[in-house]
Amino acid sequence: MKNIYLPGSQKQLEILLDKIDVKEMSVLVMGSSSEEIAKVIAERTDKTVELIVEDLDSMLNSNQLIEESDNINVRIMEFDVTDFENSSFDLVYAQASISSTKRNQVVKEIKRILKDGGHLCVGEIIKLRKDVPPFVQNVFDESDINPLFVEEIDNYYLQREYSIIHEQELSGKLNEFYRQSIKKLEMTREGLAENEKSYYKKLLNKISHESNVYLKQGGDKHIGFKVLLLKKGND
């Protein structure tokens, strides 16, 4: 399995495949940078996997990375208002893609398109302390993230009539993710022309700031990541 450049790395996918037999499941993967996840799941299911992203750049990048794969269908959709029919999927997979200010609407939409008894494998950015300092809150605000407190996330999903099959905190994997971000940032900057550096300046500065907050300014004491494998229904 190739390295997955997302919080939680490939560990979230490994948890899913260890706990659930996905063969012949209808699967939706939500979020950019999830191409390798979609490839692995498509190989296991023997069915076409739907991959949705929220903007054109992400779709173009996804199409380039999946190349000629005819068992992955990439589309642009808002995660809180998809085009899918009710009860379309046996499994919805979201890794660091729904911890946004629209989480409530997104989770409601996932429940609509998930079959009764279907599974949701979700990895969420979380707060390790209930009250975070302003410099950490600034990181959340800039990324439009609204993390749940680590001790509240289980109840959040239980209240929405999911049962918990497995849960695992992967906060330690964030160190690896942010170190990887710094390396990718340096490589990207070296490969950009001057006009491109100007165009991407805001994004590059955002990635740099977020990584430095976590690695050098104590953000690791406040920012975490947790995986939940859930089943729709309380039984």
N, C-alpha and C positions, 0 to 999 in steps of 0.2 A: 504494500500500500504506500503510495507516494505521500510525502509530507503535505499536510493541509494547513494553509496559511490563514488560520482563524483562531481566536481564543479557544482553548481546549484542544487545539491541534487535531490529530487523528484519533485521540482517545475517546471522544464522544461517539464517533462512528464505530469504534471497536466495542464500546459498551452496547450499542444497539445490536450489532451483529452477534454478540455473545449471548444476548438475552432473548432475541426474537428471530425466528425463521422468517425472513422476508420473501421467500420464494413465492412467486405468483401474486404478490401484493401489488395493488395500485398505489403508487407513491408520488407524493409532492414534496419537492425540496424547495425551501424558501431562502433566498439570500444570495448576494453576489459572493464571489470567491468560493462557491460551493460546487464547482465543476467536478473536482475529483471525487467528491462525495456522491454526486449523481452517477458518475461512471461506475463506481464500485457497487452501488445499490442496483443499478441497471443490470450489471453482470449477474447479480444474485437473484433478481426477480424474474428474469427472462421476459420482462415487459417494458414498455416505454415509460420512462420516468419524466414527469413534468418538473421543470426548473423555472421558477419565476424570480425576476429581478425587478427593481423599481425604476430604472432609468436606462436610456439608450446606450450610454457608455458601457454599463455593466453587461447589457445584452450583447454588444459587439465583442466585448472581451470574452464572454462566455462562449459565444459561437466560435471564436478563434481557438479557444483552449480545448473545446470538445471535438474540433476538427470534423471528421467525417462520421462521427457517431450518429447512427440513425435510430438509436433507442433512447435518445434524450431530446426532449422538446423544450426549447428555451423561449420564454415569452416575457414581455413587460406587463406587469400588473401592480396595482396598489395592493399591498398585503391585507389591508382591511376591507377591500372591496374587490374580490376576485370575480372572474367570469365563470367559475365552476358551478356545476349543479349541486344541490344538496346531496350529502352522503356519497361523494365522488371517490373518496380515498380510504384505503386501509391503513395508511401511514402518512403522517406529515412530519417532516424533518426540518428543524430550524436551529441553526448554530450561530449564536450571537447576532441574530437578525431581527428579533422581535422585542428587544428590551428598550423600546422607544417610548416616546410620549403617547403613541397610539396603541400601546400594548393591549389595553382593554378591548378596543375595537378589533385588533388583529386576532386576539385569542377567541373572541366571539365568532369571527369569520372562520377560523380554523375549526371550531366546534361544529359550525354549520356544514362544512364540506367534508367532515370526517364521518365515516360510517359508525353506527352504534357498535361498540366493542373495538373500534379502531384505535390505533396507537399514535401518540404524539411524543416525539423525541425532541426535547427542547434544551438548548444550552443558553443560559442567561447570564449576562453581566449582573453582579450583585454588589450590594454595599455590605462590607464586613462589619461596619459600625453604623448604628442608626443615624447618627449625626456626623456628617462629613465636613471637613474644613472647606472654606471658600475656594482654595486652589484646586481641590478635587471636584467640587460642584461645577467649577468652570469647565473642566474637561467633559463632564456629563452634558452640560448645556451646549457646548460647541458641537458635540456629536449627536445632539437631540436624543440623549439616552435618559431614561427615567428608571434607574435600577431599584429593585425591591431589596429590602433588608434580608440578609441571609436567613434569619429566623422566621420570616414571614412568607417566604416563597412557597413552601409546601401548602400552607393553608390557602394561599391565593388560588392554587389549582384545585384543591379539595372543595373549596366553595363553588367552583365552577363544574362540579360533578365529574371530576377525573379521579381515578384511583392511581396510587403511586406503585409502580412495579419495581423501580430501582431509582436510587438517587445517589449522586456522588459529587462532592465538591472537588473542582479541578483548579482552584485558585493558583496553585503552584505552577501550572502550565502557562500562566500569564507572563511570567518572567521570560520564558522561552519565546513567547509571541512578540513581546516588545523588543527583545534583543534582535530578533529576526527582522522586526520593523525597521530598526536603525540600520541594519546591513542593507536591506532593500532600498531604504531611503538614500543611502550613500551611492549605491549602484545606479539608482534612477537619476540622481542629480548629475552624475558623471556622464550619463548617456544623453542628457538633454541639451539641445541647442539653447542659446541665450534667450531667444524669444519664447521658447517652451518653458524655460525656468521662470520667466516672468508670468506666463499664463498659469502655471501650476503652483505659483509661489504660496498661495493661501493654503492649498491642500498639503503641500510639503511641510509648511510651517506647523500646520495642525498635527500632522503625524509626529513630527519631531517633538513638539511640545508635550503631547500625550505620552509618548514613550519616556521622555525625561522626567515627567511627573511621577510615573510609575517606578522607574529604575533608580532615580537619583534624589527625589524629593519626598519620599515616604508614601507615595501613592499606594504601594503594595500593602500597606496596613489598612487601607480603606476599600480597595477595589478587588473584587473576587469574581469567580466564575463557577456556576453550578449546573450540572446536567440532571435532568429529570426524564425518566422514561415512564410515560403515563398511558392509561387506558381510559377511553371515553366511557363513563358509567361508574357507579359506585360499587358494583358487585365485585 
